[in-house]
Amino acid sequence: DGAGGSDGADGGSGGAPGYIRLVDADSLEDTQAPLGGRRGLRGGGLQTQASAQSAGASSLDGGPAGAITALRFSADGQWLASTDSAGVLCLWRHSRVSVRADEGRKEWQLGAGEADEVHEELRWVYVGRARPHTGDIVGIDWTTDPTEGHARLVTVGSDRRVAEIDVLSCSADAGVVVGRPRVRIEHTATPTACCWVHPSEAGIGGAAAQQQGASGGPGGSAAAEAAATAQSTELLLATASDEMKLRLFSGGTKTCRRTVAAPEFAGAIAFLGTLRSEGPAEAARRRAESGAAAGAADGAPGVMVFGAAERSAGVVMLPLDGNPNASAGVLAHPGQMAAVLSVVGDRVVTVGGDDGTLAVWRVSRGRLAELRQAGGSDMEPFLATLPGGGSGAFFQELCDFFAYAQMRSQGEESTQPRRTGDTLPLSELPSLVRALGVFPTEAEAEALCTEVRFGGFGESGKTREEVDLAEAVRLFVNHRPAMGVGKGALADALAIISKHTDPSAGREPGAVRWGRLRRALATSGEPMTEAELDECLLTLTGSRAPLGADAPVTAEDLAFRVLGFVDPEAPDEPGV
């Protein structure tokens, strides 16, 4: 992996030997002895080691434990963090250290009396290391707290948790201090990458501003959302997952604020970042190179950079809303990629793992904005992703269910005059998406409602309890699974239940006796009450025990005889 220093003067690269080289960005010459590895632990200002603040600290002394997987400099250039294949996080600080004149030099290179001289130099000094997750570290990123002004470091692991490092408490004596508690951010998906998003680019604005933008023509929504979040100071953490979703979490409470569909061409995202904002000098230099007018860079949209584990890299225009027209990508390398680095301004660097090459790409923010605008406003981009589009039968069915949910919220048997309108009570939103064939868990349904309820709370101080048709379409498109639930997923689930509840169940691998499966549904995970379970079974099959109490249940039984899936291999019925 590689990383660029905040001022562009230094860069770092790490690799399989477990050490880090620090080089000058212009001359590519080493600025000091490598960090980590054997050389990095012997001297050169790296002799101070600290115990790690995590379980098994005695085995965590001495720098990286495996191949370097990620490097990140803090924005102020004072900290460097690395992760490795053993799940270990290492931290270095740029500090003044006393160095002997003979360090790293041969005797014949020293002048008379020079060997005993001591002077001070700025060097990267080892602070310590820790293991913040029980699995691999899949994401790491620095930011600067907008209110306190200090550096913040966060990691995301394959254990589905996010951990924040207490940077202010990290020192050579205390080592790397992992903040508590670690927060679980996923229940079924596995995170694959993360990055911080500045509040001015997050796009989680007030409801009034979003509705104003929805009716303001092409480009109006983005402008209104940007205005609504201009004064927000809440940092947000963006994550990617193996379920092809991008999520935004509150930087403080780590609650989910928004879920959107990842670009379809991206595949499993392994790298995530944002293009850092340009300073006045950098903006002037870029405008001079491109011949743009002095105000051309004003109001340039924020950009998130992503990369897959293999081949593709791309960008998504902020704010994140799931608009399929707001992203673009390239085949950056012929094989595996080692890193995707976001650089100041409009440059993105990709590093090939197999081909050993480095490519620099220029991002045209203006062109991204044009692509987004050309795709339409309001519901148009999202309707295009539905079967048949805005004129198809699916959208008509969605509108019918939306109207029926309005009636349901007033009471299906009510004789009072019906109150029709453009909005739906938020309590009916989970039922609406389930009627359309998407079945979120109770936790996912609550996250769906929370996204709407607190979407503009930071700006207006008010919650929302209603959703209109346009937002319901956007929520459905973004929250529906990228890959449907099939017989294979059911077989995996039954195998897990069988292993833990009924290891002697049957003649068929993965089979579970119906009575034990019913008991698991009533006691495990998000338990169903007996009444809820009976109601579901009666609705689906017309019986409370459709397969018999002692019958072993297989994935085929559950899919075709209970849930009513269509078997693609079954012969057509006569007359069909």
ABEGO torsion letter per residue (X at the ends): XBBBBAAGABBBBBBAAGBBBBBBAAAGBBABBBBEEAAAAABGGAABBBBBBBBGAAAABGEBABBBABBBBBAAGABBBBBBAAGBBBBBBBBBBBBBAABGBBAAABBBGAAABBBBBBBBBBAEBBBABABBBABBBBBBBAAAGBBBBBBBBAAGBBBBBBAAABBAAAEBBBBOBBBBABAABBBABBBBBBAAAAGBBBAAAAAAAAAAEBGAAAAAAAAAAAABABBBBBBBBAAGBBBBBBAAAGBBABBBBBBAAAEBBABBBBBBBBBAAAAAAAAAAAGBBAAAABGBBBBBBBBBABGBBBBBBOBBAGBAAABBBBBABABBBABBBBBBEABBBBBBAAAGBBBBBBBBAAAAAAAAAAAEBEAAAAAAABBGEAABAAAAAAAAAAAAAAAAAAEAABABBBBBBABBBAAAAAAAAAAAGBBBBAAAAAAAAAAAAAAAAAAAGBBBABBBAAAAAAAAAAABBABBBBAAAAAAAAAAAAAAABAABEABBGBBBAAAAAAAAAABEBBBBAAAAAAAAAAAAGBABAAEAABBBBAAAAAAAAAGBBBAABBBBBGX
